Amino acid sequence: MCGINGILYFDNRKVDKDELIKMRDILEHRGPDDSGIFIEDNIGLGHRRLSILDTSSAGHQPFISENNRYIIVLNGEIYNYKSFYNEIKSKGYQLKTGTDTEVLLILFELYGLEILPRLKGMFAFAIWDKLEKKLFLVRDRMGVKPLYYSFYKNGIYFASEIKALFRTGINIEFSENGLDEYFFNRFVSGENTLFRSVKKILPGHYMILDNNGNVQYRKWWDLKTEIQNQTKIINPKKWFEEVFFESVNLRMVSDVPVGVLLSGGLDSSSILSSLYHQNYKDINTFSVAFDETEHNEAFLAKKLSEEYNYNFHSITLNDELLLENLIQSTYYNDKPLMHFNEPHLLCVSKLAKDKVKVLLSGEGADELIGGYVRYKALKNPSLLKAVSVLSKIENLNKKPRLNKLFRYSKIENPDDLVIYNSSNIYPEDIEKFYGIKQHPFNSYRYSIMDDAKELYPNNPQRQALYFDQHTYLCSLLDRNDRCTMGTSIECREPFLDERLIAGLGTLDDKWFFTGKKGKFILKSAMENKLPSEILNFRKIGLSAPWKDYLLNYPSIKNELEDMVNSPIFEIKYLDNINPKKLIQELKKGNDKLVPFMMPIFMFHIWHKYYFQKLSKL
């Protein structure tokens, strides 16, 4: 796990060493153990190392092939790297390190990009071919590891985080479409970002560039195709348990301690249970506790850890500690926070830092096996019209969850019901609250929607799962990466094994939506391995009581009051908002404003502190 960066100029200009090092070292939090650079004329590669496999100096990067032709910088892990040992040796190669980086580079030398489907892992890497003068930029199937780029100064600049691009002087200019998506869809999907000049390599894609600026952009892994080509699963419960346990075991490959982010919910508890039933010892678990009972699952996490004789650690964020982690997570994320629990994830990662270098997370389970309550609204969309009638009952409309359902029920287009299912703000809200008549549009979202309809015709619930796997989940994975790597910890997600992702896509609906809370296949697989109180406990996830924070935590209240004078209200999308009135209404108890307030508040925090931090570097 590391931070990578690089520059390739399309003319004969030489890469500036100081500029490359500035890009590299702003990513020190991603790799505090070692650093390196490679420069040759118009190409430069930088690397910050977090030592996970072969922690000796043999793992130094950039890594150069034996024949001196290829140079690689790798961010991530190839979990099955040892499975290639015999094959590599049979080709006449002698391994000199215990790293997955060396294995990957030899495989690339042997097979080129054709090796990618055989890799099990999370990765973003760059390889420079000195002979053909070509740069290869590659990203893993689901986009667990980030890779951003910008065409600048007649070249391409790339890095694991956007701040490394900004460090070079790349213009920080908002994209109108990016702002659209942030405020109205919560995150920017596809290859776009919040910034006009910055793009991201899509999950399952690679880019090839040469000295003349010619670009090839290809998809190497397509989930729709994988689902269509998947062989029939005869016994889904048995299959799921076997593959899930194998996936957990595979992600324990490490030369440093591995722990578990344990909320107490079904997903992370299933990971911990898998470790226990595979006889792993001395596991450390880490959890965030909340003072508010309705948000707290830590007591379940503690109980399960003790039952398995594992070491439980917990932390609670209050007032100044919350603000401190809010500001820091804003910096690590390079954008306004969108899930609102980033400070909690950052703080629990800090708690884990002294004990482990790797954490396992339950991320991805909800989007793969139907864990969100919001999917229920899509079971029978025609009923939503009847629900909208109830919105006229004032007492019902005052309840935040019901108010959200009522607003959602006013969406008439069936595709939009899926596209906005993960949003907190809907088309009619955009005009009423923001005074903007044009709805956000991103062609990537609609292309994914087309694939979802082809795979699951007349099945909005399954369409929503597929859609979320390409959109909402990407934002969660980015959040996980930034908050854990902000503390120099690697985060791994066992639910995102490619066999699970493709196989689940072929199963009947009953394996997802049976029962009151869904996730039927996971519950079935774990029913004899987890306590009933975890199997049946209401879903909370890492939700945070932000209304209470805004009104009751002094340091957060001060930031809310300061928002009134923020320059963000000069931006087009917010110029119709009266922040003073908005805050007054919130103080009066208007809970319906919280979904509208939070993106604005987070944008204010980011705008206030992010650029301030960058300017001091």
C-alpha positions as CSV (number, residue, x, y, z in Angstrom):
1,M,0.0,0.0,0.0
2,C,1.5,3.3,-1.0
3,G,1.2,6.6,-2.8
4,I,2.3,6.9,-6.4
5,N,2.7,9.8,-8.7
6,G,4.4,10.7,-12.0
7,I,4.8,13.0,-15.0
8,L,5.2,12.2,-18.7
9,Y,5.8,15.1,-21.1
10,F,4.8,14.7,-24.7
11,D,7.7,16.9,-25.9
12,N,11.4,16.6,-25.1
13,R,11.2,18.6,-21.9
14,K,12.9,17.0,-19.0
15,V,11.0,16.2,-15.8
16,D,11.9,18.6,-12.9
17,K,13.2,16.5,-10.0
18,D,12.0,19.0,-7.4
19,E,8.5,19.1,-8.8
20,L,8.3,15.3,-8.8
21,I,9.5,15.2,-5.2
22,K,6.9,17.8,-4.1
23,M,4.1,15.6,-5.6
24,R,5.5,12.5,-4.0
25,D,6.1,13.9,-0.5
26,I,2.6,15.5,-0.1
27,L,1.5,11.9,-0.1
28,E,3.8,10.9,2.8
29,H,0.8,9.8,4.9
30,R,0.2,7.1,2.4
31,G,3.8,5.8,2.7
32,P,5.9,6.9,5.7
33,D,8.3,3.9,5.5
34,D,10.3,4.7,2.4
35,S,10.4,6.9,-0.7
36,G,11.9,6.8,-4.1
37,I,11.9,8.4,-7.6
38,F,12.8,7.5,-11.1
39,I,13.6,10.1,-13.7
40,E,14.7,9.6,-17.3
41,D,14.4,12.6,-19.6
42,N,10.6,13.3,-20.0
43,I,9.3,10.6,-17.6
44,G,9.3,10.7,-13.8
45,L,7.8,8.3,-11.3
46,G,7.5,8.8,-7.6
47,H,6.6,6.5,-4.7
48,R,5.9,6.6,-1.0
49,R,5.9,3.2,0.7
50,L,3.9,1.7,3.4
51,S,5.6,-1.6,4.0
52,I,3.2,-4.5,4.2
53,L,4.8,-7.4,2.2
54,D,8.6,-7.9,2.6
55,T,9.2,-4.9,4.9
56,S,12.9,-5.0,4.1
57,S,14.6,-2.5,1.8
58,A,14.2,-5.0,-1.0
59,G,10.7,-3.7,-1.5
60,H,11.9,-0.2,-2.4
61,Q,10.1,1.4,-5.4
62,P,10.2,2.5,-8.1
63,F,11.1,-1.2,-9.0
64,I,13.1,-1.9,-12.1
65,S,12.9,-5.1,-14.0
66,E,15.9,-7.4,-14.3
67,N,16.4,-6.5,-18.0
68,N,16.2,-2.8,-17.1
69,R,13.3,-2.3,-19.5
70,Y,10.3,-1.8,-17.2
71,I,9.9,0.5,-14.2
72,I,6.8,0.1,-11.9
73,V,5.2,2.0,-9.0
74,L,2.5,0.1,-7.3
75,N,-0.2,1.2,-4.9
76,G,-2.1,-1.7,-3.4
77,E,-1.7,-5.5,-3.0
78,I,-1.8,-8.5,-5.3
79,Y,-3.2,-11.0,-2.8
80,N,-2.5,-14.1,-4.9
81,Y,1.1,-13.2,-5.9
82,K,2.6,-16.3,-4.4
83,S,0.4,-18.5,-6.6
84,F,2.5,-17.3,-9.6
85,Y,5.8,-18.4,-8.1
86,N,6.1,-21.8,-9.8
87,E,5.0,-20.3,-13.2
88,I,7.5,-17.5,-12.9
89,K,10.4,-19.9,-12.0
90,S,9.4,-22.2,-14.9
91,K,10.0,-19.3,-17.2
92,G,13.5,-18.9,-15.9
93,Y,13.1,-16.1,-13.5
94,Q,14.6,-16.0,-10.0
95,L,12.8,-13.9,-7.5
96,K,15.0,-11.6,-5.4
97,T,12.3,-10.2,-3.0
98,G,9.2,-11.3,-1.2
99,T,7.1,-8.6,-2.7
100,D,4.1,-8.7,-4.9
101,T,5.6,-5.8,-6.8
102,E,8.4,-7.9,-8.3
103,V,5.9,-10.7,-9.2
104,L,3.6,-8.2,-10.9
105,L,6.4,-6.7,-13.0
106,I,7.6,-10.1,-14.1
107,L,4.1,-11.1,-15.1
108,F,3.7,-7.8,-17.0
109,E,7.0,-8.6,-18.8
110,L,5.7,-12.1,-19.7
111,Y,2.1,-11.3,-20.6
112,G,1.6,-7.6,-20.8
113,L,-1.9,-6.3,-19.8
114,E,-3.3,-9.8,-20.6
115,I,-2.3,-10.8,-17.0
116,L,-4.8,-8.4,-15.4
117,P,-7.8,-10.8,-15.2
118,R,-5.7,-13.3,-13.3
119,L,-4.8,-10.8,-10.5
120,K,-6.7,-10.9,-7.3
121,G,-6.2,-7.7,-5.4
122,M,-6.7,-4.0,-5.1
123,F,-4.3,-1.9,-7.1
124,A,-3.4,1.2,-9.0
125,F,-0.1,1.1,-10.8
126,A,2.1,2.8,-13.4
127,I,4.6,1.0,-15.6
128,W,7.0,2.7,-17.9
129,D,8.3,0.8,-20.9
130,K,11.8,2.3,-21.7
131,L,12.0,0.5,-25.0
132,E,8.7,1.4,-26.5
133,K,8.4,4.7,-24.6
134,K,5.0,4.0,-23.3
135,L,3.3,4.6,-20.0
136,F,0.7,2.2,-18.6
137,L,-1.8,3.4,-15.9
138,V,-4.0,0.7,-14.5
139,R,-6.7,0.5,-11.9
140,D,-8.3,-2.5,-10.2
141,R,-11.8,-3.9,-10.9
142,M,-13.9,-2.0,-8.4
143,G,-11.6,1.0,-8.0
144,V,-10.6,0.3,-4.4
145,K,-7.3,2.1,-5.0
146,P,-7.5,5.7,-6.5
147,L,-5.7,7.1,-9.5
148,Y,-6.2,10.7,-10.7
149,Y,-4.7,12.5,-13.6
150,S,-4.6,15.8,-15.4
151,F,-3.3,16.9,-18.8
152,Y,-1.0,19.8,-18.0
153,K,2.0,21.6,-19.5
154,N,1.8,19.4,-22.7
155,G,2.0,16.2,-20.6
156,I,0.1,14.1,-18.1
157,Y,0.5,14.3,-14.3
158,F,-1.0,11.5,-12.2
159,A,-1.2,10.6,-8.5
160,S,-3.0,8.7,-5.9
161,E,-4.5,11.9,-4.5
162,I,-5.6,15.1,-6.1
163,K,-3.6,17.3,-3.7
164,A,-0.4,16.0,-5.4
165,L,-1.7,17.4,-8.7
166,F,-2.5,20.7,-7.1
167,R,1.0,20.8,-5.6
168,T,2.3,21.3,-9.2
169,G,0.2,24.4,-9.9
170,I,-2.6,22.7,-11.7
171,N,-5.6,25.1,-11.7
172,I,-8.1,24.5,-8.9
173,E,-11.3,25.3,-10.8
174,F,-14.7,23.8,-10.0
175,S,-16.5,21.9,-12.7
176,E,-20.1,23.0,-13.1
177,N,-21.2,19.4,-13.6
178,G,-19.1,18.4,-10.6
179,L,-20.8,20.9,-8.3
180,D,-24.2,19.7,-9.7
181,E,-23.4,16.2,-8.6
182,Y,-21.9,17.0,-5.3
183,F,-24.9,19.0,-4.0
184,F,-27.6,16.9,-5.7
185,N,-26.2,13.4,-5.9
186,R,-23.7,13.6,-3.0
187,F,-20.7,12.6,-5.1
188,V,-19.3,12.9,-8.6
189,S,-19.5,9.6,-10.5
190,G,-17.6,8.2,-13.4
191,E,-14.3,9.7,-14.6
192,N,-15.2,13.2,-13.6
193,T,-14.3,15.0,-10.3
194,L,-15.3,18.2,-8.6
195,F,-12.5,19.9,-10.5
196,R,-12.5,20.8,-14.2
197,S,-8.9,19.8,-14.9
198,V,-8.8,16.6,-12.9
199,K,-10.1,13.2,-14.0
200,K,-9.8,9.7,-12.5
201,I,-9.1,6.4,-14.2
202,L,-12.3,4.4,-14.0
203,P,-12.4,1.1,-12.1
204,G,-11.4,-1.8,-14.3
205,H,-9.8,0.5,-16.9
206,Y,-6.3,1.2,-18.1
207,M,-4.7,4.1,-20.0
208,I,-1.7,3.8,-22.4
209,L,0.2,7.0,-23.4
210,D,3.3,7.4,-25.5
211,N,5.8,10.2,-26.0
212,N,3.7,11.9,-28.7
213,G,0.7,12.2,-26.5
214,N,-1.3,9.4,-28.1
215,V,-3.8,7.9,-25.7
216,Q,-5.5,4.6,-25.5
217,Y,-8.2,4.1,-22.9
218,R,-9.7,0.7,-22.4
219,K,-11.9,-1.3,-20.1
220,W,-10.2,-4.6,-19.0
221,W,-13.0,-5.8,-16.6
222,D,-16.7,-5.4,-17.2
223,L,-19.2,-6.5,-14.5
224,K,-22.1,-6.9,-16.9
225,T,-20.1,-9.3,-19.1
226,E,-18.8,-11.2,-16.0
227,I,-22.4,-11.7,-14.8
228,Q,-23.6,-12.8,-18.2
229,N,-20.8,-15.3,-18.5
230,Q,-21.0,-16.7,-14.9
231,T,-21.8,-20.4,-14.6
232,K,-24.9,-21.3,-12.7
233,I,-24.5,-21.5,-9.0
234,I,-26.2,-24.7,-7.8
235,N,-26.1,-24.2,-4.0
236,P,-25.9,-20.4,-3.4
237,K,-25.6,-20.6,0.4
238,K,-22.7,-23.1,0.3
239,W,-21.0,-21.3,-2.5
240,F,-21.3,-17.9,-0.7
241,E,-19.9,-19.2,2.5
242,E,-16.9,-20.9,0.8
243,V,-16.0,-18.0,-1.4
244,F,-16.5,-15.4,1.4
245,F,-14.3,-17.4,3.8
246,E,-11.6,-17.8,1.1
247,S,-11.8,-14.1,0.4
248,V,-11.3,-13.2,4.1
249,N,-8.4,-15.6,4.3
250,L,-6.8,-14.2,1.1
251,R,-6.9,-10.7,2.6
252,M,-4.9,-11.8,5.6
253,V,-1.8,-12.1,3.4
254,S,0.6,-9.7,5.2
255,D,3.9,-9.4,7.0
256,V,2.5,-7.0,9.5
257,P,-0.5,-7.2,11.9
258,V,-4.0,-7.1,10.5
259,G,-7.1,-5.9,12.5
260,V,-10.8,-5.4,11.8
261,L,-12.9,-2.3,11.7
262,L,-15.8,-3.7,13.7
263,S,-19.0,-1.7,13.9
264,G,-21.1,-4.5,15.5
265,G,-23.3,-4.8,12.4
266,L,-23.7,-7.9,10.3
267,D,-21.1,-7.2,7.7
268,S,-18.0,-6.5,9.8
269,S,-19.1,-9.1,12.4
270,S,-19.3,-11.7,9.6
271,I,-15.7,-10.9,8.7
272,L,-14.6,-11.3,12.3
273,S,-16.6,-14.6,12.6
274,S,-14.9,-15.9,9.5
275,L,-11.5,-15.2,11.0
276,Y,-12.5,-16.9,14.2
277,H,-13.8,-20.0,12.5
278,Q,-10.6,-20.2,10.4
279,N,-8.6,-20.2,13.7
280,Y,-7.0,-16.8,13.5
281,K,-5.6,-15.7,16.9
282,D,-4.8,-12.4,18.5
283,I,-7.0,-10.2,16.3
284,N,-7.4,-6.6,17.3
285,T,-10.8,-5.0,16.6
286,F,-11.6,-1.3,16.5
287,S,-14.9,0.5,16.8
288,V,-16.5,3.9,17.1
289,A,-18.9,4.4,20.0
290,F,-21.7,7.0,20.2
291,D,-23.3,8.5,23.2
292,E,-26.6,8.4,21.4
293,T,-28.2,5.0,21.8
294,E,-29.9,5.0,18.4
295,H,-26.5,5.3,16.6
296,N,-24.5,3.0,18.8
297,E,-23.4,-0.6,17.9
298,A,-20.2,-0.6,19.8
299,F,-21.6,-2.7,22.7
300,L,-22.3,-5.5,20.2
301,A,-18.8,-5.2,18.7
302,K,-17.3,-5.5,22.2
303,K,-19.4,-8.5,23.1
304,L,-18.5,-10.4,20.0
305,S,-14.8,-9.6,20.3
306,E,-14.8,-10.8,23.9
307,E,-16.6,-14.0,22.9
308,Y,-13.9,-14.7,20.3
309,N,-11.2,-13.8,22.8
310,Y,-10.0,-10.9,20.5
311,N,-8.8,-7.5,21.7
312,F,-11.4,-4.8,21.5
313,H,-10.6,-1.1,21.2
314,S,-13.2,1.7,21.0
315,I,-13.3,5.5,20.9
316,T,-16.0,8.2,21.1
317,L,-15.8,11.5,19.3
318,N,-17.0,14.6,21.2
319,D,-16.9,18.3,20.3
320,E,-13.3,19.4,19.7
321,L,-12.1,15.9,18.8
322,L,-14.8,15.7,16.3
323,L,-13.9,19.1,14.8
324,E,-10.2,18.2,14.7
325,N,-10.9,15.0,12.8
326,L,-13.5,16.7,10.6
327,I,-10.9,19.2,9.4
328,Q,-8.2,16.6,8.9
329,S,-10.5,14.2,7.0
330,T,-11.5,17.1,4.8
331,Y,-7.8,17.5,3.8
332,Y,-7.2,13.8,3.2
333,N,-10.4,13.5,1.1
334,D,-9.5,16.5,-1.2
335,K,-13.2,17.4,-1.4
336,P,-16.1,18.3,0.8
337,L,-17.2,15.3,2.8
338,M,-20.2,13.5,1.4
339,H,-20.9,10.6,3.8
340,F,-20.5,12.7,7.0
341,N,-18.9,9.8,8.9
342,E,-15.4,10.4,7.6
343,P,-14.2,12.1,10.9
344,H,-15.2,8.9,12.8
345,L,-13.5,6.6,10.3
346,L,-10.3,8.7,10.5
347,C,-10.4,8.8,14.3
348,V,-10.9,5.0,14.7
349,S,-8.0,4.5,12.2
350,K,-5.8,6.6,14.4
351,L,-6.8,4.4,17.3
352,A,-5.7,1.4,15.3
353,K,-2.4,2.8,14.1
354,D,-0.4,1.7,17.1
355,K,-1.6,-1.9,16.8
356,V,-1.9,-2.7,13.1
357,K,-1.0,-1.6,9.6
358,V,-3.9,-3.3,7.9
359,L,-7.6,-3.2,8.6
360,L,-10.4,-5.3,7.2
361,S,-13.7,-3.5,6.4
362,G,-17.2,-4.7,5.7
363,E,-17.6,-2.1,2.9
364,G,-19.4,-3.3,-0.2
365,A,-21.8,-5.8,1.4
366,D,-24.8,-3.4,1.3
367,E,-24.4,-2.7,-2.4
368,L,-23.8,-6.4,-3.3
369,I,-26.5,-8.1,-1.3
370,G,-29.2,-5.5,-0.7
371,G,-28.5,-4.0,2.7
372,Y,-30.1,-0.6,2.4
373,V,-33.7,0.2,3.6
374,R,-34.0,2.5,0.5
375,Y,-34.1,-0.5,-1.8
376,K,-37.5,-1.4,-0.3
377,A,-39.1,1.6,-2.0
378,L,-38.3,0.0,-5.3
379,K,-40.0,-3.3,-4.7
380,N,-43.3,-1.9,-6.0
381,P,-42.7,1.6,-7.4
382,S,-46.4,2.0,-8.2
383,L,-47.1,2.2,-4.5
384,L,-45.0,5.3,-4.2
385,K,-47.8,7.3,-5.8
386,A,-50.1,6.3,-2.9
387,V,-47.3,7.2,-0.4
388,S,-47.0,10.7,-1.9
389,V,-50.7,11.4,-0.9
390,L,-49.7,10.8,2.8
391,S,-47.2,13.7,2.6
392,K,-50.1,16.1,3.1
393,I,-50.5,14.8,6.7
394,E,-48.4,17.4,8.6
395,N,-47.4,15.3,11.6
396,L,-46.1,12.5,9.3
397,N,-44.2,15.0,7.1
398,K,-42.3,16.4,10.1
399,K,-40.5,13.0,10.6
400,P,-37.2,13.1,8.7
401,R,-37.3,9.5,7.4
402,L,-40.9,9.8,6.3
403,N,-40.3,13.3,4.8
404,K,-37.5,11.8,2.7
405,L,-39.7,9.0,1.5
406,F,-42.5,11.5,0.6
407,R,-40.0,13.6,-1.4
408,Y,-38.7,10.5,-3.1
409,S,-42.2,9.4,-4.0
410,K,-42.7,12.4,-6.2
411,I,-40.2,11.1,-8.8
412,E,-42.2,9.9,-11.7
413,N,-39.5,8.6,-14.1
414,P,-38.7,4.9,-13.3
415,D,-35.1,5.3,-14.2
416,D,-34.8,8.4,-11.9
417,L,-36.1,6.3,-9.0
418,V,-33.0,4.1,-9.4
419,I,-30.6,7.0,-10.2
420,Y,-31.7,9.1,-7.2
421,N,-32.1,6.1,-4.8
422,S,-28.8,6.9,-3.0
423,S,-29.4,10.6,-2.9
424,N,-30.8,12.8,-0.1
425,I,-32.1,15.5,-2.5
426,Y,-34.4,14.8,-5.4
427,P,-35.4,16.6,-8.6
428,E,-38.3,18.6,-7.2
429,D,-36.1,19.6,-4.2
430,I,-33.5,21.1,-6.5
431,E,-35.9,23.7,-7.8
432,K,-37.6,24.4,-4.5
433,F,-34.5,24.7,-2.3
434,Y,-31.8,25.8,-4.6
435,G,-33.9,27.7,-7.2
436,I,-32.3,25.7,-10.0
437,K,-34.6,24.2,-12.7
438,Q,-32.0,22.2,-14.5
439,H,-31.4,18.7,-13.0
440,P,-27.9,17.3,-12.7
441,F,-26.8,15.1,-15.6
442,N,-23.9,12.7,-15.9
443,S,-23.7,10.5,-19.0
444,Y,-21.8,7.9,-17.0
445,R,-24.8,7.4,-14.7
446,Y,-27.1,6.8,-17.6
447,S,-24.8,4.4,-19.3
448,I,-24.7,2.3,-16.1
449,M,-28.4,2.6,-15.9
450,D,-28.7,1.2,-19.4
451,D,-26.6,-1.8,-18.5
452,A,-28.6,-2.4,-15.3
453,K,-31.9,-2.5,-17.3
454,E,-30.4,-4.9,-19.8
455,L,-29.3,-7.2,-17.0
456,Y,-32.4,-6.9,-14.9
457,P,-35.4,-5.8,-17.0
458,N,-38.4,-4.6,-15.0
459,N,-36.5,-5.2,-11.7
460,P,-35.7,-1.8,-10.1
461,Q,-34.3,-3.3,-6.9
462,R,-31.6,-5.3,-8.8
463,Q,-31.0,-2.4,-11.1
464,A,-30.3,-0.2,-8.0
465,L,-27.8,-2.7,-6.7
466,Y,-25.9,-2.8,-10.0
467,F,-26.1,1.0,-10.3
468,D,-24.8,1.5,-6.7
469,Q,-21.9,-0.9,-7.4
470,H,-20.7,1.5,-10.1
471,T,-21.5,4.8,-8.4
472,Y,-22.3,5.0,-4.7
473,L,-19.9,2.2,-3.7
474,C,-17.1,4.0,-5.5
475,S,-17.5,7.0,-3.2
476,L,-17.5,4.7,-0.1
477,L,-14.3,3.0,-1.3
478,D,-12.7,6.4,-1.9
479,R,-13.7,7.5,1.6
480,N,-12.3,4.3,3.1
481,D,-9.0,4.7,1.3
482,R,-8.5,8.4,2.2
483,C,-9.4,8.1,5.9
484,T,-7.4,5.0,6.6
485,M,-4.4,6.0,4.5
486,G,-4.6,9.4,6.2
487,T,-3.2,7.5,9.2
488,S,-0.9,5.2,7.2
489,I,-3.2,2.2,7.4
490,E,-4.2,-0.1,4.5
491,C,-7.9,-1.0,4.3
492,R,-9.0,-4.3,2.6
493,E,-12.6,-5.2,1.7
494,P,-13.3,-9.0,1.7
495,F,-16.8,-8.6,0.2
496,L,-15.3,-7.2,-3.0
497,D,-13.7,-10.5,-4.2
498,E,-14.4,-10.6,-7.9
499,R,-16.0,-14.1,-7.6
500,L,-18.5,-12.8,-5.1
501,I,-19.3,-9.7,-7.1
502,A,-20.0,-11.6,-10.4
503,G,-21.6,-14.6,-8.8
504,L,-24.1,-12.6,-6.6
505,G,-25.1,-10.8,-9.7
506,T,-26.7,-14.0,-11.1
507,L,-28.7,-15.1,-8.0
508,D,-32.4,-14.9,-7.6
509,D,-33.9,-11.9,-5.7
510,K,-34.8,-14.1,-2.7
511,W,-31.2,-14.3,-1.7
512,F,-31.1,-10.5,-1.3
513,F,-34.5,-9.2,-0.2
514,T,-36.1,-12.0,1.8
515,G,-37.0,-11.0,5.3
516,K,-37.5,-7.6,6.9
517,K,-33.9,-6.5,6.6
518,G,-32.6,-8.2,3.5
519,K,-29.1,-9.6,3.1
520,F,-30.7,-13.0,3.2
521,I,-27.7,-14.9,1.7
522,L,-25.3,-13.5,4.3
523,K,-27.6,-14.1,7.2
524,S,-28.2,-17.7,5.9
525,A,-24.4,-18.3,5.6
526,M,-23.7,-16.9,9.1
527,E,-26.8,-18.1,11.0
528,N,-24.9,-20.7,12.9
529,K,-21.8,-18.6,13.4
530,L,-23.1,-15.3,14.8
531,P,-25.2,-14.5,17.8
532,S,-28.9,-13.9,17.0
533,E,-28.7,-10.4,18.4
534,I,-26.2,-9.4,15.7
535,L,-28.2,-11.3,13.0
536,N,-31.4,-9.5,14.0
537,F,-30.1,-6.1,15.2
538,R,-31.5,-3.1,13.4
539,K,-29.1,-1.7,10.7
540,I,-27.2,1.4,11.8
541,G,-23.9,1.4,10.0
542,L,-21.5,4.2,10.7
543,S,-24.2,6.9,10.9
544,A,-23.6,10.0,12.8
545,P,-26.1,12.3,14.6
546,W,-25.1,15.5,12.8
547,K,-28.2,17.5,13.8
548,D,-27.1,17.1,17.5
549,Y,-23.5,18.0,16.6
550,L,-24.6,21.2,14.8
551,L,-26.8,22.4,17.6
552,N,-25.1,21.0,20.8
553,Y,-21.3,20.8,20.2
554,P,-19.8,24.2,20.9
555,S,-16.9,24.0,18.4
556,I,-19.3,22.7,15.7
557,K,-21.8,25.3,16.5
558,N,-19.2,28.0,16.1
559,E,-18.4,26.7,12.6
560,L,-22.1,26.7,11.7
561,E,-22.4,30.3,12.8
562,D,-19.2,31.2,10.8
563,M,-20.8,29.7,7.7
564,V,-23.0,32.8,7.4
565,N,-20.0,34.8,6.1
566,S,-18.6,32.0,3.9
567,P,-17.6,33.0,0.3
568,I,-19.2,29.7,-0.9
569,F,-22.5,31.5,-1.2
570,E,-21.1,33.5,-4.1
571,I,-20.9,30.2,-6.1
572,K,-23.7,29.8,-8.7
573,Y,-25.3,26.8,-7.0
574,L,-25.6,28.5,-3.6
575,D,-26.3,32.1,-4.5
576,N,-30.1,31.6,-3.8
577,I,-29.4,30.3,-0.3
578,N,-29.9,32.5,2.7
579,P,-27.5,30.8,5.2
580,K,-28.7,32.9,8.2
581,K,-32.3,32.0,7.6
582,L,-31.3,28.3,7.1
583,I,-29.5,28.2,10.4
584,Q,-32.4,29.9,12.2
585,E,-34.9,27.3,10.9
586,L,-32.6,24.5,11.9
587,K,-32.4,25.9,15.5
588,K,-36.2,26.1,15.6
589,G,-36.3,22.3,15.1
590,N,-36.9,22.0,11.4
591,D,-35.4,18.6,11.0
592,K,-36.4,18.5,7.3
593,L,-33.6,20.9,6.6
594,V,-30.8,18.6,7.7
595,P,-30.3,16.8,4.4
596,F,-30.0,20.2,2.7
597,M,-27.8,21.7,5.4
598,M,-25.2,19.0,5.6
599,P,-23.6,19.3,2.0
600,I,-23.5,23.0,2.4
601,F,-21.9,22.8,5.9
602,M,-19.3,20.3,4.7
603,F,-18.6,22.5,1.6
604,H,-18.0,25.4,4.0
605,I,-15.6,23.4,6.2
606,W,-13.7,22.1,3.2
607,H,-13.5,25.5,1.5
608,K,-12.3,27.2,4.7
609,Y,-9.6,24.7,5.7
610,Y,-8.5,22.7,2.7
611,F,-7.0,25.6,0.7
612,Q,-5.5,27.0,3.9
613,K,-3.6,23.8,4.5
614,L,-2.5,23.5,0.9
615,S,-1.1,27.0,0.9
616,K,1.2,26.2,3.8
617,L,2.8,23.2,2.2
